[in-house]
């Protein structure tokens, strides 16, 4: 299968082919997901919560994102790897964004970056795109603005906010973004935005009309039992599998049944 690129994602939208994305934080899972035909591996700043145990994404660092994006890229052949730029790595100024996003691209080998925000970020997106850095936008519930938004709530339920989100999506497209994540939007609004854009929309909690869907890998696999949401479908229940395997290992070690002769070396 051919490598996934910004051009092939646009062609998928034009053909009505759905785009499949998952978060990924390490080389092992990258190899598994890449071999499974996943189109986009998003190294999300959600790793700050999922892996590091933080209460939000806000304390994620650029060094943290560069490290994890680098190791995901090592395990990937076909999928597009996208580095999620952390809080305050791109909001201060377009020049600051260019410096940090350029560093992320150079040091990780990723194919694109993702930044949050709509119309206020359009100038920054244009600056990055003009420098040759592909940008995925992100509107709706933007986790880096969770305190300003008053928590993790569905966005765009009132007419004024819905109008702003439509304008945000159009501004990102006009600025040169190759795709936009729609997070926690009412399904009818996501459908309207998706139909209005020539670039793909990737939904998370935004209904079925988006051009693609993304979930946090550990939520989808049933590994993160501390998080649940209406939009998350668990395709496995690996947390219990992990606990059971660990219990069995512990029992066999304590009972002297592991390691056995078949796991031991002679002379």
Buried (B, 14 or more C-beta within 10 A) or exposed (E): EEEBBBEBBBEBBEEEBEBBBBBBBBBEBBBEBBEEEBBBBBBBBBBBBBEEEBEBBBBBBBEBBBBBBBBBBBBBEBBBBBBBBBBEBBBEEBEBBBEBBBEBBEBBBBBBBBBBBBBEBBBBBBBBBEEEBBBBBBBBBBBBBBEEBEEEEBBBEEEEBBEBBBEBBBBBBEBBBBBBBBBBBBBEBBBBBBEEBEBBBBBBBBBEBBBBBBBBBBBBBBBBBEEEEEBBEBEEEBBEEEEEEEEEEEEEEEEEEEEEEEEEEEE
